[in-house]
Amino acid sequence: MQLKNTFVHHVHFWLKDKADLQKLIEGLNILAPISHVRDIHIGIPADTHRSVVERSYDASLLILFDNQAGHDAYQIHPIHDEFVAKYAGPLCEKVVVTDAVNV
């Protein structure tokens, strides 16, 4: 099934210290109740080994929104701010975000 009317927000996290993975995942889970989030997936690299597969990140977050307005509201939500301040900011050395909309 092809997704329609969907704004995709995908974030990859590289930890400063690999031992903090469970703490980061704990933080990612606080984002789920934000009302604008339609679907959420929190993951770690799959055990796939092909030259085109990026596996150097430690955790990923994929969120589906109904539209950009939902995404924009999520970005300024107090829970998102808490996640950035308590988890992503102190624990991560690198964060890469990709956002996509339907064509």
N, C-alpha and C positions, 0 to 999 in steps of 0.2 A: 504494500500500500504506500503510495506516495503521499507525503505530508503536504498539506496545503494550509495557507493562512498561519504560517509558523515562523517565528523569529527564533533562531538558534544561537545560543550563547555557549561557547565551548572554551574552557579554561584549562591550561596545563600548568602544573606546579612543580618546581624543582626545589627541594628542601635544602637548607643549609646543613642540616644534620639528619641523616636517614632514620635515626632513632625516633624522630618526631612524627613519623608517618601516622600513627594512631591518633595523635593529638590533632593533626591536620584533618584527618577524616572526621573526628569528633566535631571540629569546627565546621566542616562542610555540611554536616548533617543539621546544623542549626538553621541553614538556609531553606530547608524544605518547607516549613510552614508559611513562608512568605506568600501572601494570597495571589500574587501575580504569576507565580510559578505554576505552569501547567503540568510539566513532567520534569523529573530530575534524575540524573544518573551520576553516581559517584563511583569512580573506578581507579584501578591501577593498571599498569601496562599488561596486556594479554601476552601469553607465551607464544607469540608469533614472531618468526624470524625471517623476514625478507628484506631486501635492500631498501625498499621504499617505506618500511615501517619505522616510525619514530618511537623509540622505547626508552629514551634517556630521562624522561620525566618521572616523577614519583607518584603523582596522583592527578586525576582529571575530574572535571566537573562539566557536565552537559546539562543545560537547562533549556526547555522549550517554553516559549511564551506565545500567546495568541497574536501579539503584534509588538511593534517597537515601543508603543506607549507603555505596555506592561513591563518590558525590559527597562525602560527609562525609570519607571517608578521603583522597580527592584533596586536599581543602582543607588538610589537615595534613601532606601528603606533603612531604619535604624538597625535591624538585624544584620543587613549586609555591611553596614558601617562597623558593627561589632566584630563581624568575621574578619574584616580587613585589619582592624586595630589589634585584635587579640590572637589571630591565627596567621593569616597570610603575611601580614607585614613582618612580624617577628620571626616566623619560621622559614620563610621562603627566600631563596637567593634570586629566583627568577620566576616570573609569571608571564605566560603568553595567552592572550585572549584572541579568539576569532569569533566574529558575529556574522551571521548569514541570514538572508531573506530569500523567499521564493522568487523564482524567475518566471 
